[in-house]
Amino acid sequence: MVCPDYVAEHLLNIIERGVINSRYFSENNDIKKVFIETNHIHNLPSLMKNFSVKLLEHYLTVEAEEYKRCMTSSSVAVLEEDWEGLKNYLKMHKG
């Protein structure tokens, strides 16, 4: 299935933020946070290429939740709007 534009927009925002954060954390030698950021976003391109509601649900319930547990509230807060958009899509399309 082709990734819907609405979903792709949110996922690209998340990837962009992860790259920006990784760059910032690497400049500050915070390797643990670089790992957390890259671990969070590394599967998102595959989700976009091989989109399914099931994979989106997995991302939101497993990977995004793990990121929330590991990161600061300020890093999490900037992603909340995109996560909410993805959750709304999931609610409308989950079978």
N, CA, C and O of each residue as an XYZ file, in Angstrom:
380
protein
N       0.834     -1.169      0.000
C       0.000      0.000      0.000
C       0.891      1.249      0.000
O       1.916      1.287      0.681
N       0.499      2.247     -0.752
C       1.223      3.511     -0.792
C       0.930      4.298      0.485
O      -0.212      4.358      0.941
N       1.952      4.884      1.042
C       1.786      5.677      2.254
C       0.946      6.907      1.930
O       1.306      7.683      1.045
N      -0.160      7.094      2.628
C      -0.992      8.278      2.394
C      -0.203      9.569      2.663
O       0.622      9.627      3.575
N      -0.468     10.580      1.869
C       0.242     11.855      2.028
C       0.129     12.401      3.441
O       1.099     12.924      3.988
N      -1.047     12.283      4.029
C      -1.279     12.792      5.383
C      -0.327     12.121      6.377
O       0.262     12.787      7.228
N      -0.184     10.816      6.263
C       0.705     10.057      7.153
C       2.158     10.405      6.849
O       2.954     10.628      7.761
N       2.497     10.452      5.564
C       3.873     10.758      5.164
C       4.323     12.116      5.704
O       5.464     12.267      6.139
N       3.436     13.087      5.674
C       3.778     14.420      6.179
C       4.175     14.356      7.651
O       5.169     14.961      8.053
N       3.410     13.630      8.450
C       3.732     13.500      9.878
C       5.019     12.705     10.091
O       5.843     13.068     10.930
N       5.191     11.627      9.337
C       6.400     10.819      9.489
C       7.645     11.604      9.082
O       8.684     11.506      9.735
N       7.541     12.381      8.007
C       8.681     13.198      7.586
C       9.020     14.259      8.625
O      10.195     14.561      8.837
N       8.015     14.825      9.269
C       8.267     15.772     10.352
C       9.039     15.103     11.485
O       9.965     15.690     12.044
N       8.655     13.879     11.818
C       9.311     13.135     12.894
C      10.749     12.803     12.515
O      11.658     12.936     13.334
N      10.954     12.371     11.270
C      12.314     12.071     10.798
C      13.171     13.332     10.831
O      14.308     13.306     11.301
N      12.620     14.431     10.331
C      13.368     15.691     10.320
C      13.775     16.097     11.732
O      14.923     16.483     11.954
N      12.864     16.015     12.678
C      13.171     16.378     14.055
C      14.236     15.443     14.621
O      15.125     15.889     15.346
N      14.157     14.158     14.301
C      15.155     13.206     14.775
C      16.545     13.498     14.246
O      17.529     13.359     14.972
N      16.633     13.902     12.985
C      17.927     14.249     12.396
C      18.476     15.522     13.052
O      19.656     15.591     13.394
N      17.619     16.515     13.221
C      18.045     17.766     13.867
C      18.517     17.491     15.294
O      19.565     17.982     15.712
N      17.736     16.703     16.039
C      18.131     16.371     17.415
C      19.442     15.596     17.443
O      20.305     15.869     18.276
N      19.596     14.640     16.546
C      20.823     13.833     16.495
C      22.033     14.719     16.237
O      23.090     14.542     16.844
N      21.865     15.663     15.338
C      22.964     16.582     15.041
C      23.324     17.395     16.289
O      24.499     17.535     16.629
N      22.312     17.923     16.960
C      22.545     18.702     18.177
C      23.238     17.854     19.247
O      24.230     18.278     19.840
N      22.707     16.656     19.486
C      23.273     15.801     20.523
C      24.698     15.357     20.178
O      25.537     15.226     21.069
N      24.974     15.128     18.895
C      26.331     14.717     18.522
C      27.317     15.867     18.720
O      28.462     15.643     19.113
N      26.877     17.095     18.450
C      27.742     18.254     18.686
C      28.083     18.396     20.165
O      29.121     18.953     20.522
N      27.200     17.889     21.018
C      27.409     17.964     22.462
C      27.917     16.649     23.051
O      27.921     16.462     24.268
N      28.343     15.745     22.176
C      28.905     14.455     22.582
C      27.971     13.640     23.463
O      28.427     12.911     24.345
N      26.684     13.755     23.236
C      25.701     12.976     23.995
C      25.302     11.760     23.155
O      24.230     11.722     22.551
N      26.182     10.786     23.136
C      26.033      9.617     22.278
C      24.787      8.812     22.631
O      24.145      8.250     21.744
N      24.441      8.751     23.901
C      23.241      8.010     24.311
C      21.993      8.593     23.644
O      21.150      7.849     23.142
N      21.877      9.917     23.638
C      20.700     10.532     23.022
C      20.737     10.427     21.499
O      19.688     10.326     20.862
N      21.921     10.450     20.914
C      22.031     10.226     19.460
C      21.487      8.843     19.139
O      20.729      8.680     18.183
N      21.870      7.844     19.934
C      21.374      6.488     19.718
C      19.860      6.427     19.855
O      19.190      5.816     19.023
N      19.309      7.052     20.894
C      17.861      7.029     21.111
C      17.142      7.657     19.922
O      16.143      7.120     19.443
N      17.645      8.787     19.450
C      17.015      9.461     18.308
C      17.068      8.588     17.053
O      16.050      8.394     16.389
N      18.244      8.065     16.729
C      18.365      7.279     15.501
C      17.626      5.952     15.609
O      17.083      5.459     14.620
N      17.604      5.380     16.790
C      16.836      4.154     16.983
C      15.344      4.415     16.767
O      14.627      3.565     16.239
N      14.891      5.584     17.174
C      13.483      5.961     17.033
C      13.082      6.119     15.568
O      11.988      5.705     15.185
N      13.943      6.709     14.746
C      13.532      7.044     13.378
C      14.002      6.067     12.302
O      13.562      6.172     11.157
N      14.868      5.134     12.627
C      15.496      4.341     11.571
C      14.522      3.456     10.783
O      14.816      3.123      9.635
N      13.405      3.071     11.337
C      12.438      2.241     10.608
C      11.353      3.045      9.886
O      10.557      2.471      9.142
N      11.310      4.349     10.092
C      10.240      5.147      9.498
C      10.289      5.192      7.968
O       9.228      5.183      7.343
N      11.468      5.240      7.331
C      11.460      5.166      5.866
C      10.852      3.858      5.348
O      10.139      3.865      4.345
N      11.124      2.750      6.014
C      10.530      1.464      5.614
C       9.023      1.473      5.810
O       8.286      0.921      4.994
N       8.562      2.097      6.888
C       7.124      2.228      7.117
C       6.481      3.006      5.969
O       5.379      2.676      5.531
N       7.163      4.023      5.493
C       6.624      4.812      4.390
C       6.638      4.019      3.077
O       5.701      4.119      2.285
N       7.683      3.242      2.845
C       7.784      2.466      1.597
C       6.839      1.280      1.575
O       6.313      0.922      0.521
N       6.620      0.669      2.725
C       5.793     -0.542      2.829
C       4.633     -0.293      3.773
O       4.389     -1.081      4.687
N       3.921      0.792      3.557
C       2.929      1.246      4.511
C       1.820      0.225      4.748
O       1.305     -0.402      3.822
N       1.475      0.086      6.023
C       0.272     -0.646      6.427
C      -0.195     -0.059      7.751
O       0.595      0.481      8.525
N      -1.475     -0.173      7.990
C      -2.040      0.305      9.249
C      -1.416     -0.453     10.413
O      -1.167      0.122     11.473
N      -1.167     -1.737     10.215
C      -0.567     -2.557     11.273
C       0.834     -2.052     11.641
O       1.175     -1.975     12.822
N       1.639     -1.710     10.638
C       2.974     -1.179     10.925
C       2.908      0.187     11.595
O       3.711      0.485     12.479
N       1.962      1.014     11.183
C       1.786      2.315     11.827
C       1.384      2.128     13.288
O       1.886      2.822     14.172
N       0.487      1.197     13.530
C       0.068      0.917     14.901
C       1.256      0.441     15.745
O       1.410      0.849     16.896
N       2.089     -0.419     15.167
C       3.286     -0.887     15.878
C       4.199      0.296     16.220
O       4.685      0.408     17.345
N       4.424      1.166     15.252
C       5.269      2.335     15.510
C       4.727      3.144     16.692
O       5.475      3.505     17.601
N       3.437      3.422     16.671
C       2.848      4.276     17.708
C       2.810      3.610     19.076
O       3.031      4.271     20.091
N       2.535      2.318     19.117
C       2.376      1.639     20.407
C       3.686      1.106     20.989
O       3.789      0.906     22.199
N       4.676      0.878     20.142
C       5.940      0.314     20.633
C       7.079      1.329     20.512
O       7.657      1.738     21.519
N       7.395      1.726     19.304
C       8.582      2.551     19.087
C       8.422      3.971     19.637
O       9.326      4.479     20.301
N       7.299      4.609     19.371
C       7.091      5.966     19.893
C       7.014      5.958     21.416
O       7.526      6.864     22.074
N       6.377      4.937     21.970
C       6.281      4.848     23.433
C       7.650      4.635     24.075
O       7.927      5.180     25.143
N       8.497      3.852     23.434
C       9.857      3.640     23.946
C      10.635      4.956     23.906
O      11.358      5.286     24.846
N      10.483      5.693     22.827
C      11.135      6.993     22.713
C      10.674      7.911     23.844
O      11.496      8.588     24.461
N       9.389      7.942     24.118
C       8.849      8.784     25.191
C       9.455      8.419     26.546
O       9.723      9.298     27.365
N       9.670      7.133     26.780
C      10.241      6.687     28.058
C      11.701      7.105     28.208
O      12.178      7.325     29.321
N      12.406      7.213     27.089
C      13.850      7.445     27.134
C      14.269      8.903     27.022
O      15.383      9.253     27.411
N      13.402      9.758     26.501
C      13.802     11.134     26.200
C      13.199     12.133     27.170
O      12.297     11.820     27.947
N      13.729     13.345     27.096
C      13.244     14.436     27.936
C      11.877     14.903     27.446
O      11.497     14.665     26.299
N      11.165     15.555     28.315
C       9.825     16.034     27.959
C       9.864     17.056     26.829
O       8.921     17.125     26.042
N      10.913     17.842     26.726
C      10.986     18.833     25.646
C      11.179     18.160     24.292
O      10.630     18.627     23.295
N      11.940     17.083     24.235
C      12.113     16.344     22.975
C      10.815     15.668     22.564
O      10.487     15.599     21.380
N      10.090     15.178     23.538
C       8.819     14.494     23.283
C       7.746     15.500     22.867
O       6.959     15.222     21.962
N       7.707     16.644     23.504
C       6.642     17.628     23.282
C       6.564     18.082     21.832
O       5.469     18.288     21.309
N       7.704     18.241     21.177
C       7.684     18.740     19.797
C       7.112     17.718     18.821
O       6.769     18.070     17.692
N       7.006     16.472     19.234
C       6.469     15.428     18.364
C       5.009     15.107     18.634
O       4.382     14.386     17.858
N       4.463     15.625     19.711
C       3.096     15.270     20.116
C       2.060     15.549     19.020
O       1.167     14.732     18.792
N       2.171     16.679     18.352
C       1.197     17.025     17.310
C       1.227     16.004     16.169
O       0.180     15.602     15.663
N       2.413     15.594     15.775
C       2.519     14.587     14.710
C       2.012     13.231     15.175
O       1.325     12.540     14.422
N       2.337     12.841     16.390
C       1.820     11.576     16.915
C       0.302     11.598     16.999
O      -0.351     10.602     16.685
N      -0.265     12.718     17.419
C      -1.731     12.825     17.486
C      -2.351     12.696     16.097
O      -3.377     12.037     15.930
N      -1.729     13.322     15.106
C      -2.216     13.193     13.739
C      -2.190     11.748     13.266
O      -3.125     11.288     12.610
N      -1.122     11.033     13.596
C      -1.021      9.622     13.214
C      -2.047      8.771     13.964
O      -2.640      7.854     13.396
N      -2.248      9.081     15.230
C      -3.261      8.349     16.020
C      -4.652      8.585     15.449
O      -5.464      7.661     15.398
N      -4.934      9.795     15.026
C      -6.245     10.085     14.425
C      -6.432      9.311     13.127
O      -7.514      8.784     12.866
N      -5.382      9.240     12.313
C      -5.456      8.457     11.090
C      -5.746      6.991     11.434
O      -6.595      6.349     10.816
N      -5.037      6.489     12.413
C      -5.206      5.094     12.834
C      -6.635      4.825     13.285
O      -7.215      3.802     12.921
N      -7.204      5.721     14.066
C      -8.582      5.559     14.536
C      -9.560      5.473     13.365
O     -10.516      4.698     13.409
N      -9.327      6.252     12.336
C     -10.229      6.280     11.184
C     -10.058      5.087     10.248
O     -10.981      4.744      9.510
N      -8.883      4.450     10.271
C      -8.591      3.408      9.282
C      -8.306      2.034      9.862
O      -8.053      1.084      9.121
N      -8.345      1.926     11.161
C      -8.093      0.621     11.787
C      -9.323     -0.260     11.608
O     -10.443      0.143     11.921
N      -9.097     -1.455     11.103
C     -10.196     -2.388     10.819
C     -10.578     -3.132     11.998
O     -11.486     -3.960     11.938
